[in-house]
Amino acid sequence: MYKKKSPSWLKHADFLILDIIIVVIAFFLAFRIRHGLTGRHLFEMYKTGAFVIALSDLLGALIFENHKNILKRGYGKEFLAVIKMLIIDMIGLLFYFFFWKIGNRFSRSIMGYFFIIGTIAMFIERVIWKKALIYIRNWQPYQKRHMLLVTTRDAAEAVIDKIRKNSFGEIEIIGLVLDGGDVPLGTRINDIVVVATLSNVADYMQTLWIDEVMIYLPSGMPVPSDVIRVSEMMGITIHINLDCISETDFMRTIDKVGGIQVLTESIRLASGKQMFAKRVLDILGALVGLVFTGILTVIVGPMIYFSDPGPIFFSQSRVGMNGRKFKIYKFRSMYQDAEARKKGLMEKNEMQGLMFKIEADPRIIGSGPDGTKHGIGWFIRKTSIDEFPQFWNVLKGEMSLVGTRPPTADEWEQYEAHHRARMSIRPGLTGLWQVSGRSDITDFEEVIALDMQYINNWTIYEDIKIILKTVGLLFSGGGAK
């Protein structure tokens, strides 16, 4: 799933909110400098003035696009942009004085204090926040978008430079595929390695975490159809410079990526507003879920420990969106040697395909040698209590409340190209196949079909419906074995 670019005002909502906070504080500081603690009788008027300044700052930023390209601006241009913003705020305040005919009651010196304090404070705020954003993006490799670049030898250096300059740490180019030329594999161009040729790129794409493919070819050159085909099959977003247009079933939008105007094709396009709503739902749900997790830890933790002394929590490496690896957390419902015993039970696997599930699982705590007893392990799995610690994964942004279940690394390595499309979104605590009778589904291809149905038809309302169905299943005890 690909998040479409937000409108410029929404894209920089963080700067907009910080600016408004700064100008309101600057205005009240100016009031205190001029009147000290003796101007309480004027405070109501100045409160209204602060509201007018905040409104002027909001409208001025939107109308005059004061935050456009803010991350690209140097100190000089940023200082000029701040001065323009403060002038707009002061003009709004003057209109308020004129309209209500209260200019004679307002101290002129406050305007001077406000302009000086506001300019200095807003400039410092913008510079610090820009540096913080760039630092955070460089510090969180999990959140970076991994891009494979398909281009020519002649264009490679310029395209790499442009993407690096304009992506501000959001995009990491993980490899080059060159169309034409005799550049050997392993060659470095601007520190990016040539990793594949057009003839073997399909095989290479199945070995790494790749979020997006950028195809940048000169006008008249044919688009490499194998790259398009494999990307579509795996659910990987494709960006194509506008000189190269292909036929595809993917959703399309015109976008700018790394400063390059492209046609973006993805299995599912979502607006910034939609993705923001999904993330807010995830955070709120995770916070509530973690409260219950804490309560359950006090109750269930000792039961797990006394049934099988050892860690209460279980962590395991799983594969997330587009191949990212992360550690998933659960209450431990199995004996500590469960992973070692899995190989000996593979012949009893009830799933057809790349998932493992058996009803009578002797690895579950308290299940007995034949796996038929119902102990504490069976109880917390039947009630899905073991899943609650994953709310921590949701809060961290590694998972979502609703999505597709994350496979283990060995399962992921066996995926065919069309299987990987199910991991083009964040994995979820629950999903469409879990509320569609997961206990009765024994064919992995059915799981794939339901996952793709969810991705292709995703809306925030669909997430809420699945969450409500999941809660219903938890109370009824249905859906899990």
C-alpha positions as CSV (number, residue, x, y, z in Angstrom):
1,M,0.0,0.0,0.0
2,Y,1.3,3.4,-0.9
3,K,0.5,6.6,0.9
4,K,-0.2,9.4,-1.5
5,K,1.4,12.8,-0.8
6,S,-0.7,15.0,1.5
7,P,-1.6,18.5,0.5
8,S,1.2,20.9,1.3
9,W,-0.7,22.4,4.3
10,L,-1.3,19.0,5.8
11,K,2.2,17.8,4.9
12,H,3.7,20.5,7.2
13,A,1.0,20.5,9.8
14,D,3.7,20.0,12.5
15,F,5.4,23.3,11.5
16,L,2.0,25.0,11.3
17,I,1.1,24.0,14.9
18,L,4.5,24.9,16.3
19,D,4.4,28.3,14.6
20,I,1.0,29.1,16.1
21,I,2.2,28.1,19.5
22,I,5.3,30.3,19.2
23,V,3.5,33.4,18.0
24,V,0.9,33.1,20.8
25,I,3.6,32.8,23.4
26,A,5.5,35.6,21.8
27,F,2.4,37.8,21.9
28,F,1.8,37.2,25.6
29,L,5.5,37.7,26.4
30,A,5.3,41.1,24.6
31,F,2.2,41.9,26.7
32,R,4.0,41.0,30.0
33,I,7.1,43.0,29.0
34,R,5.0,46.1,28.4
35,H,2.4,45.8,31.2
36,G,4.0,43.5,33.7
37,L,1.4,42.3,36.2
38,T,-0.5,45.6,36.2
39,G,-2.4,45.1,33.0
40,R,-5.0,42.6,34.1
41,H,-7.9,44.8,33.1
42,L,-6.5,44.6,29.5
43,F,-6.0,40.9,29.5
44,E,-9.3,39.9,27.9
45,M,-8.6,42.3,24.9
46,Y,-5.2,40.8,24.5
47,K,-6.5,37.3,24.7
48,T,-8.7,38.1,21.7
49,G,-5.7,39.6,20.0
50,A,-3.8,36.3,20.5
51,F,-6.6,34.4,18.9
52,V,-6.5,36.8,15.9
53,I,-2.8,36.3,15.6
54,A,-3.2,32.5,15.7
55,L,-5.9,32.7,13.0
56,S,-3.8,35.1,10.9
57,D,-0.8,32.7,11.1
58,L,-3.0,29.7,10.1
59,L,-4.6,31.5,7.1
60,G,-1.4,33.2,6.1
61,A,0.5,29.9,6.0
62,L,-2.2,28.3,3.9
63,I,-2.8,31.1,1.5
64,F,0.8,32.1,0.9
65,E,2.2,28.6,1.3
66,N,4.8,29.8,3.8
67,H,5.9,26.2,4.6
68,K,6.3,25.1,1.0
69,N,9.8,23.4,0.5
70,I,10.6,24.3,4.1
71,L,13.0,21.4,4.5
72,K,15.0,22.5,1.5
73,R,15.4,26.2,2.6
74,G,18.7,27.5,3.9
75,Y,19.1,29.8,6.9
76,G,18.8,33.0,4.9
77,K,15.6,32.0,3.0
78,E,14.1,30.6,6.2
79,F,14.7,33.9,8.0
80,L,13.0,35.8,5.2
81,A,10.1,33.4,5.3
82,V,9.7,33.9,9.1
83,I,9.7,37.7,8.7
84,K,7.0,37.4,6.1
85,M,4.9,35.3,8.4
86,L,5.3,37.7,11.3
87,I,4.3,40.6,9.0
88,I,1.1,38.7,8.0
89,D,0.3,38.1,11.7
90,M,0.7,41.8,12.5
91,I,-1.4,42.9,9.5
92,G,-4.2,40.6,10.8
93,L,-3.9,42.2,14.2
94,L,-4.1,45.7,12.7
95,F,-7.2,44.8,10.8
96,Y,-8.7,43.6,14.2
97,F,-7.8,47.0,15.8
98,F,-9.3,48.9,12.9
99,F,-12.5,46.9,12.6
100,W,-13.3,47.1,16.4
101,K,-11.9,50.6,16.7
102,I,-9.7,49.7,19.7
103,G,-6.3,50.8,18.3
104,N,-6.1,53.7,20.8
105,R,-6.3,51.2,23.7
106,F,-3.5,49.0,22.4
107,S,0.2,49.7,23.2
108,R,2.3,50.3,20.1
109,S,5.4,49.0,21.8
110,I,3.8,45.6,22.1
111,M,3.9,45.3,18.3
112,G,7.7,45.9,18.3
113,Y,8.3,43.5,21.1
114,F,6.1,40.9,19.4
115,F,7.8,41.2,16.1
116,I,11.3,40.8,17.6
117,I,10.5,37.9,20.0
118,G,8.3,36.2,17.4
119,T,10.9,36.4,14.6
120,I,13.7,35.1,16.8
121,A,11.6,32.3,18.4
122,M,10.0,31.1,15.2
123,F,13.3,31.1,13.3
124,I,14.9,29.0,16.1
125,E,11.9,26.7,16.3
126,R,11.9,26.0,12.5
127,V,15.7,25.4,12.4
128,I,15.6,23.0,15.4
129,W,12.6,21.1,14.2
130,K,14.0,20.7,10.7
131,K,17.2,19.2,12.1
132,A,15.2,17.0,14.5
133,L,13.1,15.6,11.6
134,I,16.2,14.8,9.5
135,Y,17.9,13.2,12.6
136,I,14.8,11.1,13.4
137,R,14.5,9.9,9.8
138,N,18.2,8.9,9.8
139,W,18.0,7.3,13.2
140,Q,15.0,5.1,12.4
141,P,16.1,2.8,9.6
142,Y,13.0,0.6,10.1
143,Q,10.9,3.6,8.9
144,K,13.0,4.3,5.8
145,R,11.7,3.3,2.4
146,H,14.0,0.9,0.6
147,M,14.2,1.7,-3.1
148,L,15.6,-0.3,-6.0
149,L,16.6,2.1,-8.8
150,V,16.4,1.0,-12.4
151,T,18.1,3.4,-14.8
152,T,21.0,3.8,-17.3
153,R,24.7,4.2,-16.6
154,D,24.6,7.8,-18.0
155,A,21.7,8.9,-15.8
156,A,22.6,7.0,-12.6
157,E,24.8,9.5,-10.8
158,A,22.4,12.5,-11.4
159,V,19.3,10.5,-10.4
160,I,21.0,9.2,-7.2
161,D,22.1,12.7,-6.2
162,K,18.6,14.1,-6.8
163,I,16.8,11.5,-4.8
164,R,19.3,11.9,-1.9
165,K,19.0,15.6,-1.9
166,N,15.3,15.8,-2.0
167,S,14.2,12.8,0.2
168,F,15.7,14.1,3.5
169,G,16.6,10.6,4.8
170,E,13.2,9.1,4.0
171,I,14.5,7.0,1.1
172,E,17.4,4.6,1.1
173,I,18.6,3.4,-2.4
174,I,19.6,-0.2,-1.8
175,G,20.8,-1.1,-5.2
176,L,21.1,-0.3,-8.9
177,V,19.8,-2.1,-12.0
178,L,21.3,-0.7,-15.2
179,D,19.5,-0.9,-18.5
180,G,22.2,-1.3,-21.2
181,G,25.9,-1.0,-20.8
182,D,28.5,-3.5,-19.6
183,V,28.9,-2.4,-16.0
184,P,29.8,-5.5,-13.9
185,L,27.8,-6.5,-10.8
186,G,29.3,-5.1,-7.6
187,T,30.4,-1.8,-9.3
188,R,29.6,1.2,-7.1
189,I,28.1,4.4,-8.5
190,N,27.8,7.2,-5.9
191,D,28.2,4.5,-3.2
192,I,25.3,2.5,-4.6
193,V,26.1,-1.1,-5.7
194,V,25.0,-2.5,-9.1
195,V,23.1,-5.5,-7.8
196,A,21.4,-7.1,-10.8
197,T,20.8,-6.9,-14.5
198,L,17.4,-6.7,-16.2
199,S,17.6,-10.4,-16.9
200,N,18.0,-11.5,-13.3
201,V,16.3,-8.7,-11.4
202,A,13.2,-10.7,-10.7
203,D,15.2,-13.3,-8.7
204,Y,17.1,-10.5,-6.8
205,M,13.9,-8.7,-5.8
206,Q,12.7,-11.8,-3.9
207,T,15.8,-11.8,-1.6
208,L,15.6,-8.4,0.1
209,W,13.3,-5.9,1.8
210,I,12.2,-3.6,-1.0
211,D,9.4,-1.0,-0.6
212,E,9.6,0.7,-3.9
213,V,11.1,0.4,-7.4
214,M,12.0,3.6,-9.3
215,I,12.3,3.3,-13.1
216,Y,14.0,6.3,-14.6
217,L,14.8,5.8,-18.3
218,P,15.3,8.4,-21.1
219,S,12.4,9.1,-23.4
220,G,11.9,6.4,-26.1
221,M,13.5,3.5,-24.1
222,P,11.1,0.6,-23.4
223,V,9.9,0.0,-19.9
224,P,11.3,-3.3,-18.6
225,S,8.2,-5.4,-18.4
226,D,9.7,-8.1,-16.2
227,V,10.3,-5.5,-13.5
228,I,6.7,-4.2,-13.7
229,R,5.3,-7.8,-13.7
230,V,7.3,-8.9,-10.7
231,S,6.7,-5.7,-8.8
232,E,2.9,-6.1,-9.3
233,M,3.0,-9.7,-8.3
234,M,4.9,-8.9,-5.0
235,G,2.8,-5.8,-4.2
236,I,5.8,-3.5,-4.5
237,T,5.1,0.2,-5.4
238,I,6.5,1.3,-8.7
239,H,7.5,4.8,-9.7
240,I,8.1,5.5,-13.4
241,N,9.4,8.8,-14.7
242,L,6.8,10.3,-17.0
243,D,8.6,9.6,-20.2
244,C,7.9,5.9,-19.7
245,I,4.2,4.9,-19.4
246,S,3.1,1.3,-19.1
247,E,-0.2,-0.6,-19.1
248,T,-1.0,-2.0,-15.6
249,D,-3.8,-3.0,-13.3
250,F,-2.2,-1.1,-10.4
251,M,-3.7,2.1,-9.1
252,R,-1.9,5.2,-10.4
253,T,-1.2,8.7,-9.3
254,I,1.2,11.5,-10.4
255,D,3.7,12.1,-7.6
256,K,7.1,13.6,-6.8
257,V,9.6,11.2,-5.3
258,G,13.1,12.3,-4.4
259,G,12.5,15.5,-6.4
260,I,11.6,13.5,-9.6
261,Q,8.1,13.8,-11.2
262,V,6.9,10.2,-11.6
263,L,3.9,8.1,-12.3
264,T,3.4,6.0,-9.2
265,E,1.7,2.6,-9.4
266,S,0.7,0.6,-6.3
267,I,-1.5,-2.2,-5.3
268,R,-3.5,0.3,-3.2
269,L,-3.2,4.0,-2.9
270,A,-4.2,5.7,0.3
271,S,-4.4,9.4,1.1
272,G,-2.4,11.0,3.9
273,K,-5.7,11.6,5.8
274,Q,-6.6,7.9,5.5
275,M,-3.2,6.8,6.7
276,F,-3.2,9.3,9.5
277,A,-6.6,8.0,10.7
278,K,-5.3,4.4,10.6
279,R,-2.3,5.3,12.7
280,V,-4.3,7.3,15.2
281,L,-6.6,4.2,15.5
282,D,-3.6,2.0,16.0
283,I,-2.1,4.3,18.7
284,L,-5.4,4.6,20.6
285,G,-6.0,0.9,20.4
286,A,-2.5,0.0,21.4
287,L,-2.6,2.3,24.5
288,V,-5.9,0.6,25.6
289,G,-4.5,-2.8,24.8
290,L,-1.3,-2.2,26.8
291,V,-3.4,-1.4,29.9
292,F,-5.1,-4.8,29.6
293,T,-1.7,-6.4,28.9
294,G,-0.4,-5.0,32.2
295,I,-3.4,-6.5,34.1
296,L,-3.0,-9.8,32.3
297,T,0.7,-10.0,33.1
298,V,-0.1,-9.9,36.8
299,I,-2.7,-12.6,36.4
300,V,-1.4,-14.9,33.7
301,G,2.4,-14.4,34.2
302,P,2.6,-16.4,37.4
303,M,0.4,-19.2,35.9
304,I,2.8,-19.5,33.0
305,Y,5.9,-19.5,35.2
306,F,4.7,-22.1,37.6
307,S,3.4,-24.3,34.8
308,D,6.8,-24.2,32.9
309,P,9.5,-22.2,34.7
310,G,11.1,-19.7,32.4
311,P,10.3,-16.4,30.6
312,I,6.7,-15.1,30.8
313,F,7.0,-13.4,27.4
314,F,8.1,-15.0,24.1
315,S,9.8,-13.0,21.3
316,Q,10.4,-14.2,17.8
317,S,11.8,-12.7,14.6
318,R,9.0,-12.1,12.1
319,V,8.8,-10.5,8.7
320,G,6.8,-7.3,8.4
321,M,5.9,-4.8,5.6
322,N,7.8,-5.5,2.4
323,G,10.3,-7.8,4.2
324,R,11.3,-5.7,7.2
325,K,12.3,-7.9,10.1
326,F,11.2,-7.2,13.7
327,K,10.6,-9.0,17.0
328,I,7.1,-9.9,17.8
329,Y,6.0,-10.3,21.4
330,K,3.6,-12.8,23.0
331,F,2.7,-14.3,26.3
332,R,4.6,-17.7,26.2
333,S,2.0,-20.4,25.6
334,M,4.5,-23.1,24.5
335,Y,7.4,-24.9,26.1
336,Q,10.8,-23.3,25.7
337,D,12.0,-26.0,23.2
338,A,8.9,-25.5,20.9
339,E,10.9,-24.2,17.9
340,A,13.3,-27.2,18.1
341,R,10.3,-29.6,18.2
342,K,8.5,-28.0,15.2
343,K,10.6,-29.9,12.6
344,G,9.5,-33.2,14.0
345,L,5.8,-32.2,13.8
346,M,5.8,-30.9,10.2
347,E,4.2,-34.1,8.8
348,K,1.2,-33.3,11.0
349,N,0.8,-29.8,9.6
350,E,-2.9,-29.2,8.9
351,M,-2.2,-26.2,6.6
352,Q,-1.6,-26.6,2.9
353,G,1.2,-24.2,2.0
354,L,3.5,-21.9,3.9
355,M,1.9,-21.9,7.4
356,F,2.1,-24.3,10.3
357,K,-0.8,-25.3,12.5
358,I,-1.9,-28.5,14.2
359,E,-4.9,-28.9,16.6
360,A,-3.3,-31.3,19.0
361,D,0.1,-29.6,19.5
362,P,2.3,-31.2,22.2
363,R,4.4,-28.1,22.4
364,I,1.7,-26.1,24.1
365,I,2.2,-25.8,27.9
366,G,0.1,-28.4,29.7
367,S,-1.0,-30.2,26.6
368,G,0.5,-33.6,27.5
369,P,2.6,-35.9,25.2
370,D,-0.2,-36.3,22.6
371,G,-1.2,-32.6,22.7
372,T,-4.8,-33.3,23.7
373,K,-4.8,-31.9,27.3
374,H,-6.1,-28.4,28.0
375,G,-3.7,-26.5,30.3
376,I,-2.8,-22.9,30.7
377,G,-1.1,-22.7,27.3
378,W,-4.3,-23.9,25.5
379,F,-6.4,-21.4,27.5
380,I,-4.4,-18.3,26.6
381,R,-4.2,-19.4,23.0
382,K,-8.0,-20.2,22.8
383,T,-8.8,-16.8,24.3
384,S,-6.0,-15.1,22.2
385,I,-4.6,-13.7,25.5
386,D,-1.1,-14.6,24.2
387,E,-1.5,-11.9,21.5
388,F,-1.9,-9.0,23.9
389,P,1.8,-8.1,24.2
390,Q,1.8,-7.3,20.4
391,F,0.1,-4.0,21.3
392,W,3.6,-2.9,22.0
393,N,4.5,-3.8,18.4
394,V,1.5,-1.7,17.2
395,L,2.5,1.3,19.3
396,K,6.1,1.1,17.9
397,G,4.7,1.1,14.3
398,E,5.9,-2.3,13.4
399,M,2.4,-3.7,13.3
400,S,-1.2,-2.4,12.9
401,L,-4.4,-3.4,14.7
402,V,-5.7,-4.7,11.4
403,G,-3.5,-6.1,8.6
404,T,-2.1,-9.5,7.5
405,R,-0.4,-11.9,10.0
406,P,3.4,-11.6,9.9
407,P,5.2,-14.8,8.7
408,T,8.3,-16.3,10.2
409,A,11.6,-15.8,8.4
410,D,11.7,-19.4,7.1
411,E,8.1,-19.1,5.8
412,W,9.0,-15.8,4.1
413,E,12.0,-17.3,2.4
414,Q,9.8,-19.9,0.8
415,Y,7.2,-17.4,-0.5
416,E,6.6,-17.2,-4.3
417,A,6.4,-13.7,-5.8
418,H,2.5,-13.5,-5.6
419,H,2.6,-14.5,-1.9
420,R,4.7,-11.4,-1.0
421,A,2.0,-9.0,-2.0
422,R,0.2,-9.8,1.3
423,M,3.1,-8.1,3.1
424,S,2.8,-4.8,1.2
425,I,1.1,-3.3,4.3
426,R,2.0,-3.4,8.0
427,P,1.1,-6.8,9.5
428,G,-1.8,-6.8,11.9
429,L,-3.0,-8.2,15.2
430,T,-6.1,-9.3,13.4
431,G,-7.3,-9.3,9.8
432,L,-10.0,-10.4,7.4
433,W,-9.0,-14.1,7.3
434,Q,-8.9,-14.3,11.1
435,V,-12.5,-13.1,11.3
436,S,-13.6,-15.3,8.4
437,G,-13.3,-18.6,10.2
438,R,-9.5,-19.0,10.5
439,S,-9.9,-22.4,12.2
440,D,-11.6,-23.8,9.2
441,I,-9.1,-22.5,6.6
442,T,-6.4,-25.1,5.7
443,D,-5.2,-23.8,2.4
444,F,-2.6,-21.0,2.4
445,E,-3.8,-19.8,-1.0
446,E,-7.2,-19.0,0.7
447,V,-5.4,-16.9,3.2
448,I,-3.6,-15.1,0.4
449,A,-7.0,-14.5,-1.4
450,L,-8.5,-13.0,1.8
451,D,-5.5,-10.9,2.5
452,M,-5.5,-9.4,-1.0
453,Q,-9.2,-8.8,-0.7
454,Y,-8.5,-6.8,2.4
455,I,-5.7,-4.8,0.8
456,N,-7.6,-4.0,-2.4
457,N,-10.7,-2.9,-0.6
458,W,-9.2,-1.3,2.5
459,T,-10.9,1.6,4.2
460,I,-10.7,2.8,7.8
461,Y,-14.3,1.7,8.2
462,E,-13.3,-1.8,7.1
463,D,-10.7,-1.8,9.9
464,I,-13.3,-0.8,12.5
465,K,-15.6,-3.6,11.3
466,I,-12.9,-6.2,11.6
467,I,-11.9,-4.9,15.1
468,L,-15.5,-5.2,16.3
469,K,-15.8,-8.7,14.8
470,T,-12.5,-9.7,16.5
471,V,-13.7,-8.5,19.9
472,G,-16.9,-10.5,19.3
473,L,-14.9,-13.6,18.6
474,L,-12.7,-13.1,21.7
475,F,-15.8,-13.1,23.9
476,S,-17.4,-16.0,22.2
477,G,-14.2,-18.0,22.0
478,G,-14.7,-18.7,18.3
479,G,-12.2,-18.5,15.5
480,A,-9.2,-20.0,17.3
481,K,-8.0,-23.4,18.0
